[in-house]
Amino acid sequence: MGLLPIVLMLLIVDVGISTASDSITSSVFIKDSETVSSNNSAFKLGFFSPQNTTDRYVGIWYAINSKVTWVANRNQPLQDSSGVITISEDKNLVVLNGKKKVSWSSNMSNTASSSTAQLLNSGNLVLLDQTGKTLWESFQHPSDTDYSNLAISSHHKTGTSRKNRSERKLAYTTRTNKLGEQKVQQNCDTYNYCGAYAICDSNNSPPTCSCLKGFEPRKTNEWNNQNWTSGCVRRASLQCASGQGKDDWFLKLQTTKVPGRSTASFVSEEACRSQCIKDCNCTAYAYVSALSCMYWTGNLTDIVRLPSGGIDLYIRQAYSEHDRTKKKDFKVVITITVIVGVIIIAICAYILKVWAARHSARKKENKAKLLLNKEENPLGDLKIAKLEKLPIFDFKILATATDDFSIANKLGWGGFGLVYKGELHDGQEIAVKRLSRTSRQGLEEFMNEVVVISKLQHRNLVRLLGCCIEGEEKMLVYEYMPNKSLDAFIYDPIKKKVLDWKNRLNIIKGISRGLLYLHRDSRLKIIHRDLKPSNILLDAQLTPKISDFGLARIFESSEDEGNTRRVVGTYGYMSPEYAMEGLFSEKSDVFSFGVLLFEIISGRKNTSICDHEHSLNLLELAWKLWNEENIKSLIDSEISDSDYFNDIVRCLHIGFLCVQEHARDRPSMATVNSMLNNQIVNLPPSCQPAYIQRKVETSAESSQQSNKSCSVNTVTLTNMQGR
């Protein structure tokens, strides 16, 4: 025989068959550095120190993993390594320290002439007399860790009842605390934790058991309650070598800790398998290059699935399980195929939905561009590209938001159509301006407003949220202003009480800032051309926001003035050069702002002043009272507080400067802002306002004046020819 087989045989003998003594006598004692092994080498008895301490204890542990199963001197550990385990003069098994003092004793009263301590293959330490009768055993004194196969009974002499399992677990917890070990529940190292033909998964916490393939729980109810000790049984009987083509086969388990008590054989891997398949009692085999072949007979216990490493174990299976496994694998393949197919279909559906949404949005944008390209573009060379990033709303969404454009949600109206209040699905409130299908006005204004205001961002300008262009429907979507427009306050005898001088001055300054942004601070110079109280919206804090940019015009940076043959606007707010000659500039908006100043301070409309001797508009009346030094009678009684009189008069003075006849004489909005904020203290002398209404009187209007009626005209003029 060669050297290598001899070495391997020695290894196998060391693992499976112990040559060390399993007994202690009065003449054979154990020092601290020595151990006693059971005959099957599964258990050892000796001294050990738990983690985190140098104290020495006497105990029994599994040889394979050093798992301690029993401790003798748990209450009196030794402080050094000079202890011994021996048989005392009174024939008890004792643990002595270096000074020969007893640290622990089996403490049995007997009359035996001699005794021997033996460590059995079950892990039970017994004390026997000269006849072989058991005087004492460790199984009757359970300590530290439970034996799964240990039966607790009454002591055969004293009749005292031993601790039940729950008491021992409590004692175990207390003892481990004393020993400094951190061990509260069982794990896969516990003997027979999962029973026969079951595998313990150490990757789980707490560990769980499952039957091997081809096996099922022996007691289903216990198994479902996680009491696994009854183990598993085969579903189908083994055929051994039947010779009918239905022989048993082997199922491979990877990364396992194999069962104990194997038989070793120095053969090849193929011969190892063949040897097991021919032996009808062989239930599993494993092949390890260092140990060659190992095979098992009888029940398989203590199989553990390890996170890594371990040995490949081949479990004997019945022939019928082969078909069952194939069918199961086929079902798994079908299931995985179906799941993957569903996932792919879901992903494709999602991608298609996203693509359809983007395509729809692109289509709407293209429709809007086409509409703008077909109609006369009032913006000159302004690129339609400014519309591209404006959100496009579906008609159905806006119809739902406004309760199908219910009259109850109507906010206002004009030549273009109606404005409705709405609420989107996320709770955001909106205002929807809907162009009337029958209206001859508004199409150009609609296109103009979409492009102009979509890029404007200022706290004193209303924000355009998007638009809708579907078929004949054309709508603009704005942020909702809960306090509606300025005219709803200053002309109402009840609501105007809310507007004290502080609020009115804030509104005046807010409008001024908004106009300054349009004229100077935005990237393009924008002339509003239709500034009036109904186009000044108020939010919840009464912050003014300029709206309705349908008549707005964009100037290049080098332009100061424009001309048009299509005069649009509202009488009473149009500057004379625009109304009579079609000329407009930023000074046109300055004129309208001046008219607003007088209306906000007086609480009256520019075109609704009645005088039985004269029919005067608000500007004429203001100039008349100014010259008579009776301007106080023009001020709204709600703000006629002497504390604010000088500030109000200053604002009226600024108003006169804004409504002068010639555009060149009017201040810019930058100057107006400085005046309102007292950055310009000394104001220029006030001048007579333009009497635009008298210059455009017709014979029909003259005949109406003969009846001393008052004009309340706020109608928009269109197609006036300039001189």
Residue pairs with C-beta under 8 A, 6 or more apart in sequence:
5 266
8 266
8 290
8 291
8 292
9 266
11 290
11 291
12 264
12 291
13 19
14 41
15 41
15 291
16 40
16 41
16 261
16 262
16 264
17 40
17 41
18 37
18 38
18 39
18 40
18 41
20 35
20 36
20 37
21 28
21 36
21 37
22 36
22 37
22 38
22 39
22 118
22 119
22 120
23 36
23 116
23 117
23 118
23 119
24 30
24 36
24 85
24 86
24 87
24 93
24 116
24 117
24 118
25 87
25 114
25 116
25 117
26 86
26 87
26 114
26 115
29 84
29 85
29 86
29 87
30 36
30 45
30 46
30 84
30 85
30 86
31 83
31 84
32 46
32 47
32 56
32 81
32 82
32 83
32 84
33 47
33 81
34 46
35 44
35 45
35 46
36 44
36 45
36 46
36 119
37 43
37 44
37 45
37 63
37 119
38 44
38 119
38 120
38 121
38 122
38 123
39 120
39 121
40 121
40 261
41 63
42 62
42 63
42 64
42 121
42 123
42 260
43 60
43 61
43 62
43 63
43 69
43 119
43 121
43 123
44 60
44 61
44 63
44 119
45 58
45 59
45 60
45 85
45 119
45 125
46 58
46 59
46 85
47 56
47 57
47 58
47 78
47 81
47 83
47 85
48 56
48 57
48 59
48 61
48 66
48 68
49 55
49 56
49 57
50 57
50 68
50 179
50 180
50 181
51 180
51 181
51 182
52 180
52 181
53 77
53 179
53 180
55 77
55 78
55 79
56 77
56 78
56 79
56 80
56 81
56 83
57 71
57 72
57 73
57 74
57 77
57 78
57 179
58 71
58 72
58 73
58 83
58 85
58 95
58 104
59 68
59 69
59 70
59 71
59 72
59 144
60 68
60 69
60 70
60 119
60 123
60 125
60 138
61 67
61 68
61 69
62 69
62 123
62 189
62 191
64 260
65 189
67 145
67 189
67 190
68 144
68 145
69 123
69 144
69 145
69 147
70 123
70 125
70 138
70 141
70 142
70 143
70 144
70 145
71 143
71 144
71 175
71 179
72 95
72 104
72 143
73 95
73 103
73 104
74 143
74 144
74 175
74 178
74 179
75 178
76 103
76 104
77 103
78 95
78 97
78 98
78 103
79 97
80 97
80 98
82 97
82 98
83 95
83 96
83 97
83 98
83 103
84 95
84 96
85 93
85 94
85 95
85 117
86 93
86 94
86 96
87 93
87 94
87 115
87 116
87 117
88 94
88 102
88 105
91 108
91 110
91 112
91 113
91 114
91 115
91 129
91 135
92 105
92 106
92 107
92 108
92 115
92 127
92 136
93 105
93 106
93 115
93 117
93 125
93 127
93 136
94 102
94 103
94 104
94 105
94 106
95 102
95 103
95 104
95 105
96 102
96 103
97 103
106 127
106 135
106 136
108 127
108 135
108 136
110 129
110 135
112 129
112 130
112 135
113 129
113 130
114 129
114 130
115 127
115 128
115 129
115 130
115 135
116 127
116 128
117 125
117 126
117 127
117 128
118 125
118 126
118 128
119 125
120 126
122 139
122 147
122 149
123 147
124 137
124 138
124 139
125 137
125 138
126 134
126 136
126 137
126 138
127 134
127 135
127 136
127 137
128 134
128 135
129 135
139 147
139 150
140 155
140 162
142 150
142 152
142 162
142 163
142 168
143 171
143 175
144 172
144 175
144 176
144 179
145 172
145 183
145 190
146 165
146 168
146 169
146 172
146 186
146 190
147 191
148 190
148 191
148 192
148 193
148 229
149 191
149 192
152 162
152 163
152 164
152 165
153 162
154 160
154 161
154 162
155 162
163 171
173 184
176 182
176 183
185 206
186 193
186 206
186 207
187 193
187 202
187 206
187 207
188 194
188 200
188 201
188 202
188 207
188 257
188 304
189 304
191 302
192 229
192 301
192 302
193 200
193 207
193 209
193 228
193 229
193 302
194 200
194 209
194 210
194 228
194 229
194 231
194 301
194 302
194 303
195 209
195 218
195 228
195 229
195 230
195 231
195 232
195 301
196 218
196 231
196 232
196 233
196 299
196 300
196 301
197 211
197 212
197 215
197 231
197 232
197 233
197 234
197 299
197 300
198 209
198 210
198 211
198 212
198 215
198 228
198 231
198 232
198 303
199 209
199 210
199 211
199 212
199 253
199 256
199 303
199 304
199 305
200 207
200 208
200 209
200 302
200 303
200 304
200 305
201 207
201 208
201 209
201 210
201 304
201 305
202 304
202 305
202 306
202 307
203 305
203 307
208 226
209 228
211 217
211 232
212 232
212 251
212 253
212 300
212 303
212 315
213 251
213 315
213 317
213 321
213 325
214 234
214 235
214 236
214 251
214 315
214 317
214 318
214 321
214 324
215 232
215 233
215 234
215 235
216 232
216 233
216 235
217 223
217 230
217 231
217 232
218 230
218 231
218 232
218 233
219 230
222 228
222 229
222 230
223 230
231 299
231 301
234 318
235 318
235 321
236 318
236 319
236 320
236 321
237 318
238 248
238 280
238 316
238 318
239 246
239 247
239 248
239 318
239 319
240 247
240 248
240 280
241 247
241 248
241 277
241 278
241 280
246 319
247 277
247 319
248 277
248 316
248 317
248 318
248 319
249 316
249 317
249 319
249 321
249 322
250 273
250 276
250 277
250 284
250 285
250 314
250 315
250 316
250 317
251 314
251 315
251 317
251 321
251 325
252 312
252 313
252 314
253 303
253 305
253 312
253 313
253 314
253 315
254 310
254 312
255 305
255 306
255 307
255 308
255 309
255 310
255 312
256 303
256 304
256 305
256 306
256 310
256 311
256 312
256 313
257 302
257 303
257 304
257 306
257 310
257 311
258 284
258 286
258 294
258 296
258 303
258 310
258 311
258 313
259 284
259 296
259 300
259 301
259 302
259 303
260 302
261 296
262 286
262 294
262 295
262 296
263 294
263 295
263 296
263 297
264 291
264 292
264 293
264 294
265 272
265 275
265 292
265 293
265 294
265 295
266 292
266 293
267 275
267 292
267 293
269 287
269 293
271 293
272 285
272 287
272 292
272 293
272 295
273 285
273 287
273 314
275 282
275 285
275 293
275 295
276 282
276 284
276 285
276 295
276 314
276 316
277 316
279 295
279 297
281 297
281 298
282 295
282 296
282 297
282 316
283 296
283 297
283 298
283 299
283 300
283 315
283 316
284 295
284 296
284 300
284 313
284 314
284 315
284 316
285 293
285 294
285 295
285 296
285 313
285 314
286 293
286 294
286 295
286 311
286 312
286 313
286 314
287 293
287 294
287 312
288 294
288 311
300 315
303 313
361 392
364 392
364 469
364 470
365 387
365 388
365 392
367 469
367 470
368 387
368 392
368 450
368 467
368 469
369 384
369 387
371 447
371 469
372 384
372 387
372 447
372 451
373 384
375 443
375 444
375 447
376 444
377 384
377 447
378 444
378 447
378 448
378 553
379 448
379 451
379 452
379 554
380 554
382 451
382 554
384 451
386 451
386 454
386 455
387 450
387 451
387 454
389 454
390 450
390 454
390 464
390 466
390 467
391 465
391 466
391 467
391 477
392 466
392 467
392 468
392 469
393 466
393 467
393 468
393 475
393 477
394 468
394 470
395 468
395 470
395 473
395 475
397 424
397 425
398 422
398 432
398 468
398 475
398 477
399 405
400 425
401 422
401 423
401 424
401 425
401 430
401 432
402 409
402 420
402 421
402 422
402 432
403 409
403 422
405 418
405 420
405 432
405 434
406 420
409 420
409 421
409 422
410 418
410 419
410 420
410 421
411 419
411 420
411 421
411 431
411 484
412 418
412 419
412 484
412 485
412 534
413 419
415 439
415 441
415 442
415 716
416 433
416 435
416 436
416 439
416 441
416 442
416 445
416 446
416 550
417 433
417 434
417 435
417 436
417 439
417 442
418 433
418 434
418 436
419 431
419 432
419 433
419 434
420 431
420 432
420 434
421 429
421 430
421 431
421 432
421 480
422 429
422 430
422 431
422 432
422 480
423 429
423 430
424 430
429 480
429 482
430 465
430 477
430 478
430 479
430 480
431 477
431 478
431 479
431 480
431 481
432 475
432 476
432 477
432 478
433 475
433 476
433 477
433 478
434 473
434 474
434 475
435 442
435 443
435 446
435 473
435 474
435 475
436 442
437 472
437 473
441 716
441 718
442 550
443 474
444 550
445 550
445 551
446 474
446 476
446 550
448 549
448 550
448 551
448 552
449 464
449 476
449 548
449 549
449 550
449 552
450 464
450 467
450 476
452 526
452 549
452 552
452 554
453 461
453 462
453 464
453 549
453 552
454 464
455 523
456 464
456 517
456 518
456 522
456 526
456 549
457 463
458 513
458 514
458 517
458 521
458 522
459 543
459 545
460 510
460 511
460 513
460 514
460 517
460 543
460 544
460 545
460 546
461 514
461 517
461 518
461 545
461 546
461 547
462 478
462 479
462 481
462 537
462 545
462 546
462 547
463 478
463 479
463 545
464 476
464 477
464 478
465 477
465 478
465 479
466 477
467 474
467 475
467 476
467 477
468 474
468 475
468 477
478 547
481 537
481 538
481 539
481 545
482 539
482 540
483 489
483 537
483 538
483 539
483 540
483 542
484 537
484 538
485 533
485 534
485 535
485 536
485 537
485 538
486 507
486 533
486 534
486 536
486 537
486 538
486 544
486 600
487 532
487 533
487 534
487 536
488 495
489 495
489 496
489 498
489 499
489 538
490 496
490 499
490 533
490 599
490 600
490 603
490 636
491 533
491 603
491 604
491 605
496 603
496 636
496 638
497 638
498 542
499 507
499 542
499 638
499 639
500 638
500 639
501 639
501 641
501 644
501 647
501 648
503 542
504 600
504 601
504 639
505 647
505 651
506 542
506 543
506 544
507 536
507 538
507 542
507 544
507 600
508 596
508 597
508 600
508 651
508 676
509 673
509 676
509 677
510 543
510 544
510 545
511 531
511 536
511 544
511 546
511 593
511 596
512 593
512 669
512 672
512 673
512 676
513 673
514 544
514 545
514 546
515 528
515 531
515 546
515 589
515 590
515 593
515 669
516 669
516 670
516 672
516 673
518 525
518 526
518 527
518 528
518 546
518 552
518 589
519 525
519 526
519 527
519 586
519 589
519 668
519 669
519 670
520 668
520 669
520 670
524 554
524 555
524 556
524 557
525 554
525 555
525 556
525 557
525 559
525 586
526 549
526 552
526 553
526 554
526 555
527 552
527 553
527 555
527 562
527 584
527 585
527 586
527 588
527 589
528 546
528 549
528 551
528 552
528 589
528 592
529 551
529 552
529 553
529 568
529 569
529 578
529 584
529 588
529 589
530 548
530 550
530 551
530 552
530 568
530 569
530 570
530 573
530 592
531 546
531 573
531 589
531 592
531 593
531 596
532 570
532 572
532 573
532 592
532 595
532 596
532 714
533 596
533 599
533 600
535 546
535 547
535 548
536 544
536 545
536 546
536 547
536 596
537 544
537 545
537 546
537 547
538 544
538 545
539 545
551 568
551 569
553 562
553 584
555 562
560 585
560 586
561 583
561 584
561 585
562 583
562 584
562 585
563 581
563 582
563 583
563 584
563 722
564 582
564 584
564 722
565 582
565 719
565 721
565 722
566 582
566 718
566 719
567 574
567 578
567 579
567 582
567 717
567 718
567 719
567 720
567 722
568 716
568 717
568 718
569 578
569 579
569 716
569 717
570 714
570 715
570 716
570 717
571 579
571 607
571 693
571 713
571 714
571 715
571 717
572 595
572 605
572 606
572 607
572 617
572 618
572 693
572 713
572 714
573 591
573 592
573 595
573 596
573 606
574 588
574 591
574 592
574 692
574 717
575 584
575 587
575 588
575 591
575 592
575 663
575 690
575 692
576 591
576 661
576 690
576 692
576 695
577 583
577 584
577 588
577 662
577 663
578 584
578 588
579 692
579 696
579 717
579 720
580 692
580 695
580 696
580 722
580 723
581 722
581 723
582 720
582 721
582 722
583 663
583 722
585 663
586 668
586 669
587 663
587 664
587 666
587 668
588 663
589 669
590 658
590 666
590 667
590 668
590 669
590 672
591 658
591 659
591 663
591 666
591 690
593 658
593 669
593 672
594 654
594 655
594 656
594 657
594 658
594 659
594 666
594 689
595 606
595 618
595 619
595 655
595 659
597 651
597 652
597 654
597 655
597 658
598 606
598 618
598 619
598 622
598 634
598 652
598 655
598 659
599 605
599 606
599 618
601 634
601 635
601 636
601 639
601 648
601 651
601 652
601 655
602 618
602 622
602 634
602 635
602 636
603 636
603 638
604 618
605 618
605 712
605 714
606 617
606 618
606 619
607 617
607 618
607 693
607 711
607 712
607 713
607 714
608 618
608 710
608 711
608 712
609 615
609 616
609 617
609 618
609 620
609 621
609 710
610 710
611 621
612 708
615 705
615 708
615 710
615 711
616 624
617 691
617 693
617 711
619 659
619 689
619 690
619 691
620 689
620 691
621 634
622 631
622 634
622 652
622 655
622 656
622 689
623 656
623 688
623 689
625 631
625 633
625 634
626 652
626 656
626 686
631 649
631 652
632 640
632 645
634 652
635 645
635 648
639 648
650 675
650 683
651 676
653 683
653 686
654 667
654 672
654 675
654 676
654 683
656 686
656 687
656 689
657 666
657 667
657 675
657 683
657 684
657 686
657 687
658 666
658 667
658 672
659 666
659 689
659 690
660 666
660 687
660 688
660 689
660 690
661 687
661 688
661 689
661 690
665 687
667 675
671 680
673 679
674 680
675 683
693 711
701 711
704 711
